[in-house]
Amino acid sequence: MSQKTEVLYNAACPICSREVDHYARLSREAGLAIDYQDLSDPAALARWPLDRETAARRFHLRKGGEIYAGLPAFIALWQEIPRLRWLARLLSLPGLHGLGCWGYDRVAAPLLYRLHLRRERRGAARR
């Protein structure tokens, strides 16, 4: 099974795209072949066992056939990027990991998803 790392993210989200662009830059600088895929690209999304809504709700990463979502996906990505390994180690600590998962799952991800839906509604209204 391939150990290729693939990231699925919402490039239409200004916050998400800014953050993932930073990770992509760090990946390139480190010579890492991480494939960053925009969920709005139908061909990219078709390679994932996720529908568009599920994909838009959280950050996803696939490595070795296993899919990670939320903070575990970020940690798996940070573990690969030399300049961010410290962050992966920090947020893998038992107390911080639980708190980080709670914060991402209960606060950050739902907020970003609501903003995503609002942007989509505004875009549909302008058409």
C-alpha positions as CSV (number, residue, x, y, z in Angstrom):
1,M,0.0,0.0,0.0
2,S,1.3,3.5,-0.9
3,Q,2.5,5.7,1.9
4,K,1.7,8.8,-0.3
5,T,0.2,11.5,1.8
6,E,-2.9,13.3,0.4
7,V,-4.7,16.3,1.9
8,L,-8.3,17.2,1.2
9,Y,-9.3,20.7,2.1
10,N,-11.7,23.5,1.3
11,A,-9.8,26.0,-0.9
12,A,-12.9,28.2,-1.0
13,C,-12.4,28.9,2.7
14,P,-10.0,31.9,3.0
15,I,-8.8,30.7,6.4
16,C,-8.4,27.1,5.3
17,S,-6.7,28.0,2.1
18,R,-4.2,30.4,3.8
19,E,-3.3,27.7,6.3
20,V,-3.0,24.9,3.8
21,D,-1.0,27.2,1.4
22,H,1.5,27.6,4.3
23,Y,1.7,23.8,4.8
24,A,2.2,23.3,1.0
25,R,5.0,25.9,1.0
26,L,6.7,24.2,3.9
27,S,6.2,20.8,2.2
28,R,7.8,22.1,-1.0
29,E,10.7,23.6,0.9
30,A,11.3,20.3,2.7
31,G,11.1,18.4,-0.6
32,L,8.0,16.5,0.5
33,A,5.6,15.0,-2.1
34,I,2.4,15.8,-0.3
35,D,-0.6,16.1,-2.6
36,Y,-2.9,18.9,-1.6
37,Q,-6.4,18.5,-3.2
38,D,-9.3,21.0,-3.2
39,L,-12.6,19.4,-2.4
40,S,-14.3,21.6,-5.0
41,D,-12.4,19.8,-7.8
42,P,-14.8,16.9,-8.7
43,A,-11.9,14.8,-9.9
44,A,-10.1,15.2,-6.6
45,L,-13.1,14.6,-4.5
46,A,-14.0,11.5,-6.5
47,R,-10.8,9.8,-5.3
48,W,-12.0,10.1,-1.7
49,P,-14.8,8.0,-0.1
50,L,-16.4,11.2,1.1
51,D,-19.3,13.3,-0.2
52,R,-18.7,17.1,-0.6
53,E,-20.6,18.0,2.6
54,T,-18.7,15.6,4.8
55,A,-15.4,16.8,3.2
56,A,-16.3,20.4,3.8
57,R,-17.0,19.8,7.5
58,R,-13.4,18.9,8.5
59,F,-9.8,18.7,7.3
60,H,-8.9,15.3,5.9
61,L,-5.7,13.5,5.3
62,R,-5.1,10.0,3.7
63,K,-1.9,8.1,4.2
64,G,-1.3,4.4,3.5
65,G,-5.0,4.0,2.7
66,E,-6.0,5.3,6.2
67,I,-8.1,8.5,6.4
68,Y,-7.7,10.9,9.3
69,A,-10.0,13.8,10.0
70,G,-9.9,16.8,12.3
71,L,-7.0,17.3,14.7
72,P,-5.6,13.8,14.0
73,A,-5.3,14.8,10.3
74,F,-3.4,17.9,11.2
75,I,-1.1,16.0,13.5
76,A,-0.4,13.4,10.8
77,L,0.5,16.2,8.4
78,W,2.6,18.1,10.9
79,Q,4.5,14.9,11.7
80,E,5.7,14.9,8.1
81,I,6.8,18.6,7.9
82,P,10.1,19.0,9.7
83,R,9.3,22.6,10.9
84,L,6.0,21.5,12.4
85,R,6.9,18.2,14.1
86,W,7.2,20.0,17.4
87,L,3.5,21.0,17.1
88,A,2.5,17.4,16.3
89,R,4.4,16.2,19.4
90,L,2.8,18.9,21.6
91,L,-0.8,18.3,20.5
92,S,-0.3,14.5,20.8
93,L,0.2,14.9,24.5
94,P,-2.7,13.2,26.3
95,G,-4.3,16.3,27.9
96,L,-3.6,18.7,25.1
97,H,-4.7,16.2,22.5
98,G,-8.1,15.8,24.1
99,L,-8.5,19.5,24.5
100,G,-7.4,20.2,21.0
101,C,-9.8,17.6,19.5
102,W,-12.6,19.1,21.6
103,G,-11.7,22.6,20.4
104,Y,-11.5,21.6,16.8
105,D,-14.6,19.4,16.7
106,R,-16.8,21.6,18.8
107,V,-15.7,25.1,18.0
108,A,-13.3,25.6,15.0
109,A,-14.7,23.1,12.5
110,P,-18.4,24.0,13.0
111,L,-17.6,27.7,12.8
112,L,-15.6,27.3,9.6
113,Y,-18.4,25.1,8.1
114,R,-21.0,27.7,8.9
115,L,-18.9,30.3,7.3
116,H,-18.5,28.0,4.3
117,L,-22.3,27.6,4.0
118,R,-22.8,31.3,4.3
119,R,-20.3,32.0,1.5
120,E,-22.1,29.4,-0.7
121,R,-25.5,30.9,0.0
122,R,-24.2,34.4,-0.9
123,G,-22.6,33.0,-4.1
124,A,-25.8,31.3,-5.1
125,A,-27.8,34.5,-4.5
126,R,-25.5,36.5,-6.8
127,R,-26.0,34.2,-9.7
